[in-house]
Amino acid sequence: MQAHGISRRGFFGAAFACTAALGTTSLPAFAAEETGTTFILRGGKVYTQNPKQPWAEAVAVSGKKITAVGTNAEIDALKTEGTKVVELDGRLVMPGFVEGHTHPFLGAFLTSGLNLQLPDLDAVLAAIEAHAKANPTGPIRGFGWRVDMFPPSGPTRQLIDKIIPDRPAYFFAVDGHSLWANSKALEIAKIGKDTPDPVPRFSYYARDEEGFPTGYALEVNAVLQLVNAVQPISPDAMAGLMIDWLPGASAAGITSLFDAGVPPIGADQATVLSMYTTLDKQGRLPFRVVGSYIVKSPPIDDAVAELKKINASVSSELVNVSVMKIVGDGTQEGYTAWLVEPYSDRPDFRGGSPFSTEDWIKLVGMSDAAGFDVHIHACGDGTARMGLDAIEKAIAANPARERRHTIAHLVYVTEEDIPRFRPLGVNAQFSANWFSADPDTLINMKERYGERQQKIYRAKTALEAGGRISFGTDWPAAGYFSTYKPLDSIQIAVTRQLIGNPNNPILHPVSERLTLEQAVHANTLGAAWQIRLDDKVGSVETGKFADLIVLEKNIFEGDVYDIASTKIDLTLMNGKVVHGTA
């Protein structure tokens, strides 16, 4: 299967051998399950997320499960020979974080190049030049430049050509939706004046007045076509980069996640997703995974059949692929988000979706009929509305069932559509690390949205309308500074400010600041509900899996500006230590 001429191999497509490559890596297995190790965590504060018992002092763990939650005395009475006692000394215990939308494979690859998360364009160009001098041969790649460094027309190849004229160079934007490439990269990829855009007006190559590509590629189909030709990644590299990231995820307290789409396209998705099951079967996967089959553009006829195939073939104790991910639009910065009303700085343009209205209704309807939840990328309010409309039609057409459809990102949602989430049972998924008053949000988003910019990222309003919310960083496309750490998102959700300085500007409306309790819920039980794991994880309750984190201090009693810098001392997943020392 191909999409717009992009090979199934190519960019990440060489991952057919990735499962074998995993077998050669050196990541150690976690403690063997059969030891039946029992832990007691005592002498601290336990924030349970259980409304019947919001706080406790201690927790008992036996094997994979939580066996008791209560006072120190109650839990001490359960100590037996061989029990490992963790003295909390006032530290905080919480459920492990559940990431409701992230991209581990893509993040591990994109962030492995030159880091361009720098203050301005001069610093970016200086970093590219220094890196090129230090690496005089081969392609150069990097990640992290921001659209606010350039005019609305985007970056140009000539800026890189002055530094790197004779070999390919390409750099992913921090939002993960666009690419900046030099002339040599375009030449190798055979992208010129007469090259058709993969998805006109949605995934395309920006062009100058004469029609030549400027070096600015927008959205995944165009980006993949270029990178696929210049530097396909090897299976060993794919496996190694992913494994290198795993300890960071555990150190961030992530014990479950929703993979919102792996890099390859078409039928190759199963190959990369199976890397999770291989790690699980080797005892080396430190979190639970709910995966998705991602649909970026038509054709859609085989999508449900492909998801059924992957759901049946890629499965293990910790891994389940059961969600239809629909990339409904792009981003406001690149004018690829689909809006209800036109862009303020392009009054004749509303953006668009790669799917027709008929495609939307068919894809959501047949996914729902097959019993799969849909997860819709919707930065624009037009896409959010279309997603709600399609879900509403699916509910009317298909038999009743417990649905947990999700619409993700929700940069801006109209006043008419926010109240629709609750009666339709649709979860509102936010990347709270985007909620900061950073230069991109204050400048570009103001230019794109005008007065609408004063009503973006309204998670609190969604809750007040009776809806459900969940958090997920969308790493690597994870805010002004890319992050996969839930505590970063939680602090920004509570403050609506960039991390680093309490005097940083606050994103309006200030009334949309969440309480810490609301933000933590969104990154634990809220996200667990989204991916149908709420009966297993997301709260500290007897009978649930022992997915627990120990924070060095109680963030509920400290300064909200210290949340992100709080260290996680211990992470348990399935009752096993995956980070820290018990």
JOTA-V282610 format. One record per backbone hydrogen bond with DSSP energy under -1.0 kcal/mol. NH is the residue of the N-H (numbers start at 0). CO is the residue of the C=O. If there is no record, write none. Layout:
((NH CO) (NH CO))
This chain:
((5 2) (13 9) (14 11) (16 13) (17 14) (20 16) (21 17) (23 20) (24 21) (29 282) (34 31) (35 32) (38 60) (39 83) (40 58) (41 85) (43 56) (44 90) (45 55) (46 92) (47 53) (52 49) (55 45) (56 69) (57 69) (58 40) (59 67) (60 38) (61 64) (62 36) (64 61) (65 543) (66 59) (67 59) (69 57) (74 70) (75 71) (76 72) (77 74) (78 75) (82 79) (83 37) (85 39) (87 41) (89 42) (90 87) (91 550) (92 44) (93 548) (95 546) (96 252) (97 522) (98 255) (99 470) (101 257) (102 474) (106 102) (107 103) (108 104) (109 105) (110 106) (111 108) (113 140) (115 142) (117 115) (123 119) (124 120) (125 121) (126 122) (127 123) (128 124) (129 125) (130 126) (131 127) (132 128) (133 129) (134 130) (139 167) (141 169) (142 113) (143 171) (148 145) (149 146) (153 150) (156 213) (160 156) (161 157) (162 159) (163 159) (169 139) (170 179) (171 141) (172 177) (173 144) (175 172) (178 216) (179 170) (180 214) (181 168) (185 181) (186 182) (187 183) (188 184) (189 186) (190 185) (194 191) (198 202) (201 198) (202 198) (205 215) (207 211) (210 207) (213 205) (216 178) (217 203) (218 176) (222 218) (223 219) (224 220) (225 221) (226 222) (227 223) (229 225) (230 226) (237 233) (238 234) (239 235) (240 236) (241 237) (242 238) (243 239) (244 240) (245 241) (248 244) (249 245) (250 246) (251 247) (252 249) (253 248) (254 96) (255 96) (256 287) (257 98) (258 289) (259 101) (267 264) (268 265) (271 267) (272 268) (273 269) (274 271) (275 272) (277 273) (278 274) (279 275) (280 276) (281 277) (282 279) (283 278) (287 254) (288 317) (289 256) (290 319) (292 322) (294 324) (302 299) (305 301) (306 302) (307 303) (308 304) (309 305) (310 306) (311 307) (312 308) (313 309) (315 318) (319 288) (321 290) (322 290) (323 372) (324 292) (325 374) (326 294) (327 325) (327 376) (329 335) (334 331) (335 330) (336 330) (338 349) (342 348) (343 447) (348 345) (359 355) (360 356) (361 357) (362 358) (363 359) (364 360) (365 361) (366 362) (367 363) (368 364) (369 365) (370 367) (371 366) (374 323) (375 405) (376 325) (377 407) (381 337) (382 337) (383 379) (384 380) (385 381) (386 382) (387 383) (388 384) (389 385) (390 386) (391 387) (392 388) (393 389) (394 390) (395 391) (396 392) (397 393) (405 373) (406 426) (407 375) (408 428) (409 377) (409 407) (417 413) (419 416) (420 417) (423 419) (424 421) (425 420) (426 404) (427 467) (428 406) (429 469) (433 430) (434 431) (437 435) (441 437) (442 438) (444 439) (446 442) (447 443) (448 444) (449 445) (451 448) (452 449) (453 450) (454 451) (456 410) (461 457) (462 458) (463 459) (464 460) (465 462) (466 461) (469 427) (470 521) (471 429) (473 100) (476 473) (477 475) (488 484) (489 485) (490 486) (491 487) (492 488) (493 489) (494 490) (495 491) (503 500) (506 495) (511 508) (512 509) (513 492) (518 514) (519 515) (520 516) (521 517) (522 518) (523 520) (525 520) (527 523) (528 524) (529 525) (530 526) (531 528) (532 527) (535 532) (536 532) (539 47) (540 538) (542 65) (543 540) (544 535) (545 63) (546 544) (547 571) (548 93) (549 569) (550 91) (551 566) (556 553) (561 558) (562 559) (565 562) (568 549) (569 549) (570 578) (571 547) (572 575) (574 545) (575 572) (577 570) (578 570))
